Amino acid sequence: MNVAIVGSGIAGLSCGYRLVRAGLKPVVFESEAFAGGRTHAHEKDGFVMDTGAYTIPEFHKKFLALVDELGLSGDLVEAPGNSVIYKEGRPHRVEIGTPVDFMRLKLLSFKSKARLVKIFMRAVSLGKHLDLNRPDDKTFQLEQESAAKYLLRNGREDLLTHIAWPVFSELFLGNPEKNSKAAFLATIRKLVRFKIFCFNSGMGTVARKLSEKMTVRFNTPVVRVNRNMADDAWRVDWGGESPGSGHFDHIVFALPPPLVPDIYTSLSSLATDLCRKVVYEPCLVVALALKKPPAGSAMICAVLREEFPNVATVIFDHLKGSGRVPQGKGLLSVILSADASRKFYKIGDGRIRAVVLDELSSLWPELQDDLLFAKVFRWQQAAVQLPEGALRAQVQLRELLKKEHEQLHFTGDGYFRASMEIGVVTGFNAADRILAA
Ligand SMILES: Cc1cc2nc3c(=O)[nH]c(=O)nc-3n(C[C@H](O)[C@H](O)[C@H](O)COP(=O)(O)OP(=O)(O)OC[C@H]3O[C@@H](n4cnc5c(N)ncnc54)[C@H](O)[C@@H]3O)c2cc1C
């Protein structure tokens, strides 16, 4: 059986790995020169920069099992994972474990804390209705308004500013206006203390190891997939340095759904429409390599949009493991807000770096002097957003694609919420479907 996989992100590689283990020889097509997509690290002068995904929570069981199976557990480090929210120049620790912890948040008024506890209890009582990967009618009801509208409707502006914004900017790379009340409640309920992990040698470790186990054709973008009636196969046309075409029994699309209809133009009009409607925000990540670490011991620093128009989150990468920076040096990943990422996406790296340094100078005035180099990473489809009606549309899209196609398989994060775990799960599922065919 010949299988073509379009995309060497974690979804495509997980699928390929499962097929290889079953004795098949899939071919993975990748438009970039490296494997991993949004799970990749860039190395320069001893600094290891995660260009996209940066942490693995302990409940990403399938991903962690894969890491173990690949013999990479020794490279995993438990990251401090501690978070602060900066307000008026001061860091406020955020440690949530029980509703009582909400009452300790100095950022909120007493009334807001009490309201937050109430919201948390409501979210807990909703139980499985807040499983965003298996939504039901109740979930669909809860996704009929945005998180922002829900909070404002109830006079909870304080919670919008100090809770919803940091939650959505860090965990969704988005904002409370473009994500639903269901997404907010589901996330609030999960704000419990859990372990998080990083890789000492950077997030590209898994993708690198997986890609060694199969044929990956780098710099080879797939431009068209067509049904070839004559020999009952699928024809794949690719571009890049050595354009060509080949025939395959199964095709796995392992790239964000909005890109699929550009390659496979024979999708039904409803499926095309639903693929294009999956909302991704763009994201700019600016890595700052520094002569020394700036002040602060929290790994994840959120800032408020009222005070910082462009920066959303700052990650202290030098706290992620001993192998991330040369001895004594510092490394920050500055994540711009979705709005700022859209605004600056096409401007030059130098200007983006200037915006970031200028904005962060109020927190760390020494950054400019300590800067060794900066590197800008751009993601056009960074993370899936869950606006009103998105969960229902995802279910419809998943069911439609499964019904319409037996030899085409659709994997990756756009069919669910964005995460590496979803990449592994959907990749494995696609492989199982192919092996069962
Ligand atoms: C800044 C950032 C931080 C994140 N943080 C986390 C985190 O901490 N934890 C977490 O779990 N998740 C995080 N995520 C989300 C996570 O990275 C993604 O959900 C996951 O990596 C998606 O994997 P994928 O395989 O579905 O897609 P991708 O990684 O996007 O892979 C798709 C691949 O397809 C290739 N491709 C595209 N078009 C073509 C074509 N025509 N032909 C051939 N190849 C093509 C692309 O180059 C890419 O390599 C983060 C994402 C970003 C951007």
The ligand as a Tripos MOL2 file, in Angstrom:
@<TRIPOS>MOLECULE
LIG
   53    58     1     0     0
SMALL
NO_CHARGES

@<TRIPOS>ATOM
      1 C1          3.8680   29.9340   19.2190 C.3       1 LIG1
      2 C2          3.1570   28.6210   19.4310 C.ar      1 LIG1
      3 C3          3.1460   28.0570   20.6970 C.ar      1 LIG1
      4 C4          2.4950   26.8330   20.9110 C.ar      1 LIG1
      5 N1          2.5790   26.2550   22.1510 N.ar      1 LIG1
      6 C5          2.1120   25.0040   22.3330 C.ar      1 LIG1
      7 C6          2.4010   24.3030   23.5370 C.ar      1 LIG1
      8 O1          3.1080   24.8280   24.4140 O.2       1 LIG1
      9 N2          1.9070   23.0440   23.6760 N.ar      1 LIG1
     10 C7          1.1610   22.4390   22.6940 C.ar      1 LIG1
     11 O2          0.7260   21.2840   22.8640 O.2       1 LIG1
     12 N3          0.9020   23.0810   21.5230 N.ar      1 LIG1
     13 C8          1.3670   24.3370   21.3230 C.ar      1 LIG1
     14 N4          1.1650   24.9740   20.1190 N.ar      1 LIG1
     15 C9          0.3150   24.3220   19.1090 C.3       1 LIG1
     16 C10         1.0490   23.1640   18.4460 C.3       1 LIG1
     17 O3          2.3140   23.5900   18.0420 O.3       1 LIG1
     18 C11         0.2410   22.6970   17.2310 C.3       1 LIG1
     19 O4         -1.0880   22.4080   17.6110 O.3       1 LIG1
     20 C12         0.8230   21.4270   16.5980 C.3       1 LIG1
     21 O5          2.2170   21.4870   16.5240 O.3       1 LIG1
     22 C13         0.2120   21.2680   15.2070 C.3       1 LIG1
     23 O6          0.7950   20.1630   14.5360 O.3       1 LIG1
     24 P1          0.3010   19.7330   13.0910 P.3       1 LIG1
     25 O7          1.1130   18.5800   12.6800 O.co2     1 LIG1
     26 O8         -1.1840   19.5980   13.1150 O.co2     1 LIG1
     27 O9          0.5600   21.0060   12.1550 O.3       1 LIG1
     28 P2          1.9280   21.7320   11.7400 P.3       1 LIG1
     29 O10         2.9270   21.6620   12.8050 O.co2     1 LIG1
     30 O11         1.5170   23.0890   11.2620 O.co2     1 LIG1
     31 O12         2.4600   20.8760   10.4920 O.3       1 LIG1
     32 C14         2.0060   21.0680    9.1870 C.3       1 LIG1
     33 C15         3.1910   20.8770    8.2670 C.3       1 LIG1
     34 O13         2.7250   20.9020    6.9270 O.3       1 LIG1
     35 C16         3.6710   21.6040    6.1270 C.3       1 LIG1
     36 N5          2.9770   22.0350    4.9160 N.ar      1 LIG1
     37 C17         2.0690   23.0310    4.7780 C.ar      1 LIG1
     38 N6          1.6380   23.0880    3.5000 N.ar      1 LIG1
     39 C18         2.2630   22.0980    2.8230 C.ar      1 LIG1
     40 C19         2.2220   21.6260    1.4680 C.ar      1 LIG1
     41 N7          1.4420   22.1980    0.5560 N.pl3     1 LIG1
     42 N8          3.0120   20.5820    1.1380 N.ar      1 LIG1
     43 C20         3.8210   19.9800    2.0490 C.ar      1 LIG1
     44 N9          3.8930   20.3880    3.3380 N.ar      1 LIG1
     45 C21         3.1260   21.4260    3.7220 C.ar      1 LIG1
     46 C22         4.1360   22.7220    7.0490 C.3       1 LIG1
     47 O14         5.3720   23.2610    6.6260 O.3       1 LIG1
     48 C23         4.2410   21.9850    8.3870 C.3       1 LIG1
     49 O15         5.5070   21.4160    8.5570 O.3       1 LIG1
     50 C24         1.8040   26.1890   19.8460 C.ar      1 LIG1
     51 C25         1.8090   26.7700   18.5680 C.ar      1 LIG1
     52 C26         2.4920   27.9570   18.3580 C.ar      1 LIG1
     53 C27         2.5170   28.5500   16.9760 C.3       1 LIG1
@<TRIPOS>BOND
     1     1     2 1
     2     2     3 ar
     3     2    52 ar
     4     3     4 ar
     5     4     5 ar
     6     4    50 ar
     7     5     6 ar
     8     6     7 ar
     9     6    13 1
    10     7     8 2
    11     7     9 ar
    12     9    10 ar
    13    10    11 2
    14    10    12 ar
    15    12    13 ar
    16    13    14 ar
    17    14    15 1
    18    14    50 ar
    19    15    16 1
    20    16    17 1
    21    16    18 1
    22    18    19 1
    23    18    20 1
    24    20    21 1
    25    20    22 1
    26    22    23 1
    27    23    24 1
    28    24    25 2
    29    24    26 1
    30    24    27 1
    31    27    28 1
    32    28    29 2
    33    28    30 1
    34    28    31 1
    35    31    32 1
    36    32    33 1
    37    33    34 1
    38    33    48 1
    39    34    35 1
    40    35    36 1
    41    35    46 1
    42    36    37 ar
    43    36    45 ar
    44    37    38 ar
    45    38    39 ar
    46    39    40 ar
    47    39    45 ar
    48    40    41 1
    49    40    42 ar
    50    42    43 ar
    51    43    44 ar
    52    44    45 ar
    53    46    47 1
    54    46    48 1
    55    48    49 1
    56    50    51 ar
    57    51    52 ar
    58    52    53 1
@<TRIPOS>SUBSTRUCTURE
     1 LIG1         1 GROUP 0 **** ****
